[in-house]
Every structure is written in C-alpha cells, then in structure tokens.
C-alpha cells in the first residue's frame, strides 16, 4: 500500500511517519513549495519515504502528488488562527479537507484516514470544533471508505502542551484558570500513530469514528500534579485565577503569537475534553494503553 500523508512534518505527523516507515509503507509526504528541502531531517532521506510538492489549496497539485497512492492520511489542522496569513479554521479545516478529498477522488484513493478532534460536534461552542465537525461531514459524504479519529490532547517527546505546562509547574506558583477541575484525557502520540496506521488496513474500522483518548480522564489539576512528579517537584503550588480577571487579558493579548492562550482555547479547556466512549478505540485496535504519568516520565526531566 502506498500512502499519501498531509501534515507529516508536524508533531503528530512525525510519529506517524516513523510508524509508516517501520511498517514498510511507501509514503508520500505533502510538502509546501516554500519548505521543500529546508527540513533538517527530511523524510526524503528515509527508506520508503518521499516528498511531493503541493498546496492544500491547489487541488491539481494535490491530485498530482497523490498519483499512484492507495490511501490518504489527512492530519493538517490549526489550533490558532492567523487571519493575516490566510490561516483560519474554516479555510484550513473545511476548505483544505474539501480539496484533499476532491484530489483523492481524482487519484482513485480507496482509503481515507482523517484527523478530527475530540469535542467536534454540531452546535459546538468553539469555531475550532465546529469546523472540525464540518470537515468530518465532508469525509463522510465523500464516497471514499474512511476512518475518523477524534483525539484528545496528544502528548509525547517534543509536544507543545505538556512541555508548556512543565514550564508553569516549575514556577513558585503555577497559575490555574478557574477551578482546574475540568477533565482532559491525554493520549500518547505513540498510540495515535499506531491506530492511524492500523486503520489503513483494518476492515472493522471502516466508516467508523473513534474518540481517541488515554486510559482515563484527568482533571487539569491532576495533570499539573503528574507533571510535577515527573520533573521531581513534590508539591505543585497552584494559584487560581478567576475567569473574570483572565478573560479581559486574553481579549487584549490573544492576537500576539507569543501569548499562550486564545479565547477559543480557553473555551475548549473549560468545557473539558474527555471521551464518552474511550474503550471502543482499544476494543477495535490492538494497541497498548499508555497512562499519562508513565508516558510523560519518559521525556520530562
């Protein structure tokens, strides 16, 4: 099987590339013209991995890059909008997915494995989740056999979320927005990569949507405590910041790339991000359950 991969240079994509390589899959990674040849460790130097130049918003270039492939793994997404660069949730999640699907039809793709997000649903409270759900609808209506995954927060070496929280935990007082009781269900990148690659050829997963989380939900405060334990901090002293104080700051600062949180991210954090049926994933795919504490201990110091 020959696989076309979007988002192969991202955090999740790098894990999937490694798993595809280990499985001996011929893989074509979509590469923007501006980034071709600029990566320190180009996938093109690895066995079974090739690069193809294309643009998410140019269907012809996508179809040409997919030529000869059997399956698509579509990962591209954004967690933060940059309207000045044309990077909005609607453009990337909806228009981008529509283009990849159209190119896939032209190329005769027979399997489409799609990265959505836990919390994607109709009438969601955030534009992120709304557009992820709209993209799911396009995948379901495409006529191409599909598998859709909805991951919670993904952790692993080089991640943004856990490493950012580790910096906060190292402070004398760790800021916590609101109560800190909102649940998350962090899932290891190794798990995500494993199930995505299995989904390429597992018949039982066809036309299914899987909530993708770790073995158990944790509150935000429990996550901070687990990170504290991993870095050798016996007690994480927390400073709770009322929402009424935090929201005006976010309104003023979210336009700056260095500011760590946007209103959209705050909305998603406070509503929680835990699976309703997290066991279906593990019942379908033979993969190891990796507890959060055990997983982060391998790379946090």
C-alpha positions in Angstrom: 0.0 0.0 0.0 1.2 3.5 -0.9 0.1 6.2 1.5 -0.2 10.0 0.9 0.3 12.0 4.1 -0.5 15.6 4.9 1.0 17.2 8.0 3.9 14.9 8.0 6.3 17.5 9.4 4.1 18.3 12.5 4.3 16.8 15.9 1.7 14.0 15.2 2.9 13.6 11.7 6.4 12.8 12.7 5.2 10.0 14.9 3.0 8.6 12.0 5.9 8.9 9.6 8.1 6.8 11.9 5.3 4.2 12.2 4.7 4.0 8.5 8.5 3.6 7.9 8.7 0.8 10.5 5.8 -0.9 8.7 7.5 -0.7 5.3 4.7 1.5 3.8 5.7 3.5 0.7 4.8 7.0 1.8 4.5 10.4 0.0 4.6 13.4 2.3 2.9 16.6 1.1 5.5 19.4 1.2 4.8 23.1 0.6 7.0 24.6 -2.2 8.4 27.1 0.3 9.6 24.3 2.7 10.9 21.7 0.3 14.4 20.8 1.2 14.6 23.0 4.2 14.0 20.5 7.0 17.0 19.3 8.9 15.8 15.7 8.8 13.9 15.4 5.5 11.7 12.4 5.2 13.0 12.1 1.7 16.3 10.7 3.2 14.5 7.8 4.9 13.6 4.4 3.4 10.1 4.2 1.9 9.5 8.0 2.3 9.3 10.5 -0.5 8.2 14.2 -0.7 5.8 15.7 -3.2 5.4 19.4 -3.6 1.8 20.6 -3.4 -0.5 23.1 -1.8 -3.5 22.4 0.4 -5.5 25.0 -1.6 -4.5 23.8 -5.1 -6.4 20.7 -6.0 -4.4 20.0 -9.1 -1.2 19.9 -7.2 -2.7 17.6 -4.6 -4.0 15.2 -7.2 -0.6 15.1 -8.9 1.1 14.5 -5.6 -1.3 11.6 -4.8 -0.8 9.9 -8.2 -0.1 6.2 -7.6 -1.2 6.3 -4.0 -3.8 4.0 -2.5 -4.6 5.7 0.8 -4.6 9.2 2.4 -3.9 10.1 6.0 -5.0 13.7 6.4 -3.6 15.4 9.5 -3.4 19.1 8.6 -5.1 21.4 11.1 -4.5 24.5 13.2 -5.2 25.3 16.9 -4.8 29.0 16.5 -6.0 31.2 13.7 -3.7 33.7 11.8 -6.1 35.6 9.5 -3.3 37.8 8.2 -1.7 34.7 6.7 -5.0 33.2 5.5 -5.0 30.6 8.2 -8.5 30.4 9.6 -10.3 27.4 11.0 -12.8 27.4 8.1 -10.1 27.7 5.4 -7.7 25.1 6.8 -10.2 22.6 8.3 -13.1 22.8 5.9 -11.7 24.1 2.6 -8.5 22.2 3.0 -10.2 18.9 3.7 -12.6 19.5 0.8 -9.6 20.0 -1.5 -7.8 16.9 -0.3 -11.0 14.8 -0.7 -11.5 16.1 -4.3 -7.9 15.3 -5.2 -8.3 11.9 -3.6 -11.3 11.1 -5.8 -9.3 12.2 -8.9 -6.4 10.0 -7.8 -8.6 6.9 -7.2 -7.8 6.8 -3.4 -9.6 3.9 -1.7 -8.9 4.7 2.0 -9.1 8.0 3.8 -7.9 8.2 7.4 -8.8 11.6 8.9 -7.7 13.6 12.0 -10.5 15.3 13.7 -10.7 16.4 17.3 -12.4 15.3 20.5 -15.3 17.6 21.0 -16.1 18.1 17.3 -19.9 18.2 17.1 -22.8 20.0 15.7 -23.6 23.2 17.7 -20.2 23.2 19.4 -19.2 26.3 21.4 -15.9 26.9 19.6 -15.2 27.6 16.0 -12.4 25.0 16.2 -14.7 22.2 17.0 -17.4 23.4 14.6 -15.1 23.4 11.6 -13.6 20.0 12.6 -17.2 18.6 12.6 -17.9 20.2 9.3 -14.8 18.6 7.8 -16.0 15.2 9.2 -19.2 15.7 7.3 -17.3 16.2 4.1 -15.3 13.0 4.7 -18.5 11.0 5.5 -20.2 12.3 2.3 -17.1 11.8 0.0 -17.9 8.2 -1.1 -14.4 7.1 -0.1 -14.1 4.4 2.6 -12.9 6.4 5.7 -11.9 6.2 9.3 -12.1 9.3 11.5 -10.3 9.8 14.8 -11.1 12.4 17.4 -8.0 12.7 19.6 -7.9 14.5 23.0 -4.7 16.3 23.9 -1.8 14.4 22.4 1.5 14.1 24.4 4.9 12.8 23.6 8.5 14.0 23.1 8.6 17.5 21.8 4.9 18.2 22.4 3.7 21.7 23.0 1.1 21.2 25.6 2.9 19.2 28.3 6.2 21.0 27.9 4.5 24.3 28.2 2.7 23.2 31.4 6.0 21.9 32.7 7.4 25.4 32.5 4.5 26.7 34.5 4.9 23.9 37.1 8.5 24.9 37.6 7.3 28.4 38.8 7.0 29.0 42.5 3.2 29.4 41.9 1.5 27.7 38.9 -1.4 29.7 37.5 -4.7 27.8 37.0 -7.6 29.4 35.2 -10.8 28.9 37.2 -11.3 25.7 39.2 -8.9 23.4 37.4 -11.4 20.7 37.8 -12.2 20.4 34.0 -11.3 17.0 32.6 -9.0 16.1 29.8 -8.0 12.6 28.5 -4.4 12.9 27.2 -3.4 10.3 24.7 0.2 9.3 23.8 1.4 10.1 20.3 2.6 6.5 20.0 -1.0 5.4 20.5 -2.3 7.8 17.9 0.3 6.8 15.4 -0.3 3.1 16.0 -4.1 3.3 15.4 -3.8 5.6 12.4 -1.5 3.2 10.6 -3.6 0.1 11.7 -6.7 1.9 10.3 -5.2 1.8 6.8 -6.0 -1.9 6.5 -8.3 -2.9 9.4 -11.7 -3.7 7.8 -13.6 -3.4 11.1 -12.6 0.3 11.4 -14.1 1.3 8.0 -16.8 4.0 8.2 -16.2 4.4 11.9 -15.5 7.4 14.1 -13.3 6.9 17.2 -12.9 9.0 20.3 -9.1 8.8 20.9 -8.0 9.3 24.5 -5.7 7.8 27.0 -6.7 5.1 29.6 -8.5 7.5 31.9 -9.6 11.2 32.2 -7.7 13.5 34.5 -8.6 16.9 35.8 -6.3 19.8 34.8 -5.0 20.0 38.3 -4.2 16.2 38.3 -2.3 16.8 35.1 -0.2 19.5 36.7 0.5 17.3 39.7 1.5 14.4 37.4 3.9 16.8 35.6 5.3 18.0 38.9 6.0 14.4 39.9 7.7 13.7 36.5 10.1 16.7 37.0 10.8 15.9 40.6 8.7 18.6 42.2 7.0 17.1 45.2 4.3 19.7 45.6 2.8 21.9 42.8 1.6 25.1 44.5 -1.3 26.5 42.4 -2.7 30.0 42.1 -6.3 30.0 40.9 -7.1 32.9 38.6 -10.9 33.8 38.4 -12.3 33.8 34.9 -13.5 37.4 35.3 -9.9 38.5 35.6 -8.4 36.3 32.9 -10.9 36.9 30.1 -10.1 40.6 29.6 -6.3 39.8 29.5 -6.9 37.2 26.8 -9.1 39.6 24.8 -6.3 42.1 24.8 -3.4 39.7 24.2 -4.6 36.8 22.1 -3.6 38.5 18.8 0.1 38.2 19.8 1.6 34.8 18.8 3.7 34.6 22.0 0.7 34.7 24.3 0.0 31.1 25.3 -3.8 31.0 25.1 -6.7 32.3 23.0 -10.4 32.7 23.7 -11.1 29.7 21.6 -8.6 27.6 23.5 -10.0 28.8 26.8 -13.5 27.8 25.8 -12.3 24.3 24.9 -10.3 24.0 28.0 -13.1 25.0 30.4 -15.7 22.7 28.7 -13.4 19.7 29.2 -12.1 17.2 26.7 -12.8 13.6 27.9 -14.2 10.7 25.9 -17.8 9.5 26.2 -16.8 6.0 24.9 -13.0 5.7 25.1 -13.0 1.9 25.2 -14.2 1.5 21.6 -10.8 2.5 20.3 -9.0 -0.1 22.3 -11.6 -2.8 21.5 -11.1 -2.2 17.8 -7.3 -1.7 17.6 -4.8 -3.9 19.4 -2.7 -1.1 20.9 -1.0 -0.5 24.3 -2.8 1.7 26.8 -0.2 4.3 27.9 -1.1 6.1 31.2 -0.3 9.8 31.2 2.1 9.6 34.2 4.0 6.7 32.7 4.2 8.3 29.3 5.5 11.8 30.3 8.1 10.2 32.6 10.0 9.1 29.5 10.7 12.6 28.3 10.2 15.1 31.0 13.1 15.8 33.4 
